[in-house]
Amino acid sequence: MEGPGDFYATVEVHDVVDGDTFRAFIDGEKVRVRIMGINSPESGGYRDEEDWGAEAKAYARRKLEGRTVHLFSDPGDPSKDQYDRLLMHVVMENGMNYAVLAVAEGMAHTYILRHQELTIGDTLRKAEKLAKAERRGMWSARALD
């Protein structure tokens, strides 16, 4: 399986925390995975729920929970964040990058730090532009009113 960076692991998504984070087991250890390149609205828990947070979490559950995904690092970026979550690109069994799909459907927005040059950065930006233009998900008329 090819991906945007170096292959890290193939895992089954155990449970979705929100639209950009899930838990999985790697070598018997439960780990949290933060999906690289996106940020979705908060769905509650440690932070207050934001508009479209519940929808983004439900979307991630439909697409990821209980499914096998492939994790890839991004060249030049750390593999963990300040909360000790794995920072990974997530490629689904059908070959789609979950981040690109979620952004294109309006369930997340592009989140690239100033120091990053993600391998899929341009693709994410184009997907967000299209989602906004077509008023998908959080960019819908209801969300913008």
Residue frames as qw, qx, qy, qz and C-alpha x, y, z in Angstrom:
[[0.000, 0.891, 0.454, 0.000, 0.00, 0.00, 0.00],
 [0.419, 0.283, -0.011, 0.863, 1.40, 3.37, -0.97],
 [0.240, -0.846, -0.435, 0.192, 0.81, 6.51, 1.01],
 [0.177, 0.955, -0.001, 0.237, 1.89, 10.11, 1.36],
 [0.150, -0.802, 0.543, -0.199, 4.87, 9.31, 3.56],
 [0.205, 0.325, -0.916, 0.117, 6.59, 6.41, 5.24],
 [0.717, -0.308, -0.546, -0.306, 4.43, 3.41, 6.13],
 [0.223, -0.496, 0.581, -0.606, 3.94, 3.15, 9.89],
 [0.245, 0.023, 0.925, -0.291, 1.33, 0.45, 10.59],
 [0.437, -0.248, -0.611, -0.612, -1.90, -1.19, 9.52],
 [0.085, 0.040, 0.739, -0.667, -4.51, -1.04, 12.29],
 [0.192, -0.580, -0.740, -0.282, -8.17, -1.58, 12.97],
 [0.138, -0.426, 0.138, -0.884, -9.85, 1.57, 14.25],
 [0.223, -0.239, -0.867, 0.375, -11.10, 0.68, 17.72],
 [0.029, -0.794, -0.577, 0.189, -13.16, 3.77, 18.50],
 [0.277, 0.591, 0.176, 0.737, -13.54, 7.29, 17.15],
 [0.295, -0.399, -0.435, 0.752, -12.92, 10.12, 19.63],
 [0.270, 0.742, 0.187, -0.584, -14.03, 12.87, 17.25],
 [0.704, 0.694, 0.095, -0.121, -13.74, 13.81, 13.59],
 [0.439, 0.772, -0.440, 0.132, -9.93, 13.95, 13.64],
 [0.109, -0.504, 0.793, -0.323, -8.88, 11.47, 16.35],
 [0.902, -0.122, -0.254, -0.326, -9.38, 7.77, 16.99],
 [0.494, -0.546, 0.663, -0.133, -7.99, 4.93, 19.07],
 [0.863, 0.310, -0.370, -0.146, -6.41, 1.74, 17.76],
 [0.809, -0.476, 0.328, 0.105, -4.15, -1.05, 18.98],
 [0.559, 0.691, -0.454, 0.066, -0.56, -1.29, 17.79],
 [0.475, 0.281, -0.769, 0.322, 1.43, -4.27, 19.05],
 [0.497, -0.432, -0.732, 0.174, -1.18, -4.80, 21.77],
 [0.220, -0.331, -0.339, 0.852, -0.98, -1.22, 23.02],
 [0.165, 0.825, 0.539, 0.044, -3.95, 1.12, 22.74],
 [0.353, -0.166, 0.106, 0.915, -2.84, 4.36, 21.07],
 [0.276, 0.808, 0.338, -0.395, -4.55, 7.58, 20.08],
 [0.495, 0.168, 0.483, 0.703, -4.11, 8.64, 16.48],
 [0.149, 0.751, 0.150, -0.625, -4.53, 12.29, 15.44],
 [0.676, 0.515, 0.447, 0.280, -5.25, 12.51, 11.72],
 [0.398, -0.345, 0.189, 0.829, -2.66, 14.73, 10.09],
 [0.136, 0.132, 0.479, 0.857, -3.66, 17.77, 8.02],
 [0.305, -0.558, -0.529, -0.562, -7.18, 18.33, 9.37],
 [0.043, 0.044, 0.629, -0.775, -9.10, 19.76, 12.27],
 [0.273, -0.484, -0.722, -0.412, -12.74, 18.95, 12.84],
 [0.381, -0.590, 0.070, -0.709, -15.21, 20.75, 15.10],
 [0.045, -0.222, 0.844, -0.486, -15.11, 19.55, 18.71],
 [0.558, -0.274, -0.657, -0.426, -17.72, 16.94, 19.63],
 [0.673, -0.648, 0.019, -0.356, -17.68, 17.42, 23.40],
 [0.877, -0.066, -0.325, 0.349, -15.75, 15.44, 25.99],
 [0.572, -0.299, -0.194, 0.739, -12.76, 17.47, 27.15],
 [0.061, -0.098, 0.129, 0.985, -13.89, 20.57, 25.25],
 [0.460, 0.443, 0.387, -0.665, -17.26, 22.19, 24.61],
 [0.549, 0.378, 0.698, 0.261, -19.12, 20.84, 21.61],
 [0.033, 0.410, -0.248, -0.877, -18.93, 23.06, 18.53],
 [0.697, 0.489, 0.071, -0.520, -21.31, 23.38, 15.60],
 [0.769, 0.462, -0.396, -0.196, -20.91, 20.35, 13.33],
 [0.136, -0.529, 0.807, -0.224, -18.90, 18.48, 15.99],
 [0.695, 0.028, 0.642, -0.323, -21.48, 15.70, 16.37],
 [0.788, 0.571, 0.025, -0.228, -21.85, 15.38, 12.60],
 [0.338, 0.715, -0.611, 0.024, -18.07, 15.20, 12.09],
 [0.347, -0.350, 0.831, -0.257, -17.76, 12.50, 14.75],
 [0.786, 0.254, 0.466, -0.318, -20.65, 10.49, 13.26],
 [0.654, 0.694, -0.252, -0.167, -19.05, 10.80, 9.82],
 [0.095, 0.616, -0.773, 0.117, -15.70, 9.54, 11.14],
 [0.586, -0.123, 0.736, -0.316, -17.48, 6.63, 12.84],
 [0.821, 0.452, 0.205, -0.281, -19.20, 5.64, 9.59],
 [0.591, 0.723, -0.359, -0.022, -15.97, 5.81, 7.60],
 [0.237, 0.609, -0.700, 0.289, -13.42, 4.50, 10.12],
 [0.529, -0.387, 0.598, -0.462, -14.71, 2.69, 13.20],
 [0.845, -0.004, 0.514, -0.149, -14.18, -1.06, 13.03],
 [0.773, 0.634, -0.027, 0.022, -12.33, -0.77, 9.73],
 [0.787, -0.205, 0.183, 0.553, -8.74, -1.45, 8.80],
 [0.256, 0.965, -0.049, 0.002, -6.65, 1.60, 7.88],
 [0.795, 0.150, -0.082, 0.581, -3.04, 2.20, 6.97],
 [0.288, -0.927, -0.030, 0.239, -1.03, 4.82, 8.85],
 [0.690, 0.416, 0.023, 0.592, 1.73, 6.84, 7.23],
 [0.382, -0.639, -0.109, 0.659, 4.03, 9.48, 8.69],
 [0.412, 0.904, 0.086, 0.074, 4.76, 12.69, 6.83],
 [0.747, 0.197, -0.125, 0.622, 8.41, 13.27, 5.86],
 [0.252, 0.394, -0.189, 0.863, 10.03, 15.84, 8.11],
 [0.496, -0.551, 0.008, -0.672, 7.24, 15.92, 10.71],
 [0.193, -0.301, 0.829, -0.429, 7.26, 14.36, 14.18],
 [0.394, -0.172, -0.860, -0.276, 5.28, 11.16, 14.65],
 [0.340, -0.573, -0.694, 0.271, 3.72, 12.37, 17.92],
 [0.037, -0.757, -0.131, -0.640, 2.11, 15.62, 19.08],
 [0.032, -0.462, 0.508, -0.726, 2.27, 17.42, 22.44],
 [0.741, -0.248, 0.242, -0.575, -0.53, 15.15, 23.77],
 [0.321, -0.328, 0.887, 0.051, 1.44, 11.98, 22.87],
 [0.777, 0.431, 0.359, -0.287, -0.97, 11.10, 20.05],
 [0.562, 0.014, 0.604, 0.565, 0.41, 9.58, 16.86],
 [0.318, 0.683, -0.059, -0.655, 0.29, 12.15, 14.03],
 [0.421, -0.030, 0.836, 0.352, -0.48, 10.13, 10.95],
 [0.461, 0.210, -0.416, -0.755, -1.96, 10.21, 7.49],
 [0.563, 0.083, 0.761, -0.312, -4.81, 7.71, 7.38],
 [0.364, 0.253, -0.641, -0.627, -5.37, 5.76, 4.18],
 [0.766, 0.028, 0.393, -0.508, -8.52, 3.67, 4.06],
 [0.646, -0.012, 0.748, 0.148, -8.75, 0.21, 2.46],
 [0.595, 0.702, 0.390, 0.039, -10.17, 1.75, -0.72],
 [0.630, 0.197, 0.128, 0.740, -6.96, 3.82, -1.08],
 [0.026, -0.848, -0.195, -0.492, -8.59, 7.15, -0.14],
 [0.310, 0.124, -0.485, 0.809, -6.85, 9.46, 2.29],
 [0.223, -0.659, -0.698, 0.167, -9.39, 10.04, 5.07],
 [0.194, -0.527, -0.149, 0.814, -8.30, 13.65, 5.61],
 [0.037, 0.071, -0.496, -0.865, -8.94, 14.59, 1.98],
 [0.233, -0.426, -0.814, -0.319, -12.33, 12.88, 2.04],
 [0.273, -0.639, -0.581, 0.424, -13.41, 14.54, 5.31],
 [0.106, -0.429, 0.051, 0.896, -12.36, 17.99, 4.07],
 [0.092, -0.066, -0.655, -0.747, -14.07, 17.48, 0.71],
 [0.302, -0.520, -0.777, -0.187, -17.30, 16.53, 2.50],
 [0.179, -0.661, 0.032, -0.728, -17.13, 19.54, 4.84],
 [0.810, -0.505, -0.297, -0.028, -16.57, 17.46, 7.98],
 [0.661, -0.489, 0.022, 0.568, -13.15, 18.99, 8.72],
 [0.318, 0.943, -0.092, -0.029, -11.05, 21.88, 7.56],
 [0.748, 0.413, -0.290, 0.431, -7.46, 21.91, 6.46],
 [0.526, -0.840, 0.133, 0.002, -5.07, 22.27, 9.38],
 [0.814, 0.289, -0.127, 0.488, -1.45, 22.73, 8.39],
 [0.483, -0.767, -0.053, 0.420, 0.97, 24.41, 10.78],
 [0.227, 0.936, -0.196, -0.186, 3.21, 27.19, 9.47],
 [0.236, -0.628, 0.718, 0.185, 6.33, 25.02, 9.68],
 [0.668, 0.096, 0.738, 0.013, 4.71, 22.12, 7.81],
 [0.385, 0.436, -0.490, -0.649, 4.81, 21.34, 4.14],
 [0.703, 0.041, 0.667, -0.244, 2.53, 18.31, 4.11],
 [0.213, -0.087, 0.815, 0.531, 2.79, 16.08, 1.08],
 [0.076, 0.546, 0.793, 0.259, -0.98, 16.38, 0.62],
 [0.091, -0.480, -0.294, 0.821, -1.24, 20.06, 1.59],
 [0.180, 0.175, -0.393, -0.885, -2.24, 21.31, -1.88],
 [0.305, -0.261, -0.853, -0.334, -4.82, 18.54, -2.23],
 [0.218, -0.517, -0.698, 0.445, -6.34, 19.42, 1.14],
 [0.014, 0.406, 0.065, -0.911, -6.52, 23.12, 0.25],
 [0.260, 0.024, -0.610, -0.748, -8.24, 22.34, -3.06],
 [0.300, -0.371, -0.878, -0.048, -10.70, 19.99, -1.34],
 [0.129, -0.523, -0.523, 0.660, -11.60, 22.69, 1.19],
 [0.115, 0.275, -0.225, -0.928, -12.06, 25.30, -1.52],
 [0.314, -0.137, -0.775, -0.531, -14.42, 22.94, -3.36],
 [0.272, -0.448, -0.816, 0.245, -16.37, 22.06, -0.19],
 [0.028, -0.471, -0.280, 0.836, -16.86, 25.76, 0.57],
 [0.200, 0.171, -0.445, -0.856, -17.91, 26.54, -3.00],
 [0.439, -0.197, -0.775, -0.409, -20.41, 23.68, -2.97],
 [0.453, -0.438, 0.263, -0.731, -21.49, 24.45, 0.62],
 [0.760, -0.070, -0.644, -0.047, -20.91, 20.94, 1.88],
 [0.636, -0.291, -0.586, 0.409, -21.12, 19.92, 5.53],
 [0.349, -0.603, -0.333, 0.636, -20.04, 22.70, 7.88],
 [0.116, -0.184, 0.275, 0.937, -19.93, 25.09, 4.90],
 [0.039, 0.527, 0.796, 0.296, -23.64, 24.54, 4.13],
 [0.124, -0.584, -0.203, -0.776, -26.13, 27.41, 4.07],
 [0.671, -0.654, -0.323, -0.134, -27.46, 26.33, 7.48],
 [0.747, -0.318, -0.172, 0.558, -23.97, 26.47, 8.96],
 [0.377, 0.192, 0.080, 0.902, -23.18, 29.84, 7.42],
 [0.230, -0.704, -0.379, -0.555, -26.46, 31.55, 8.45]]
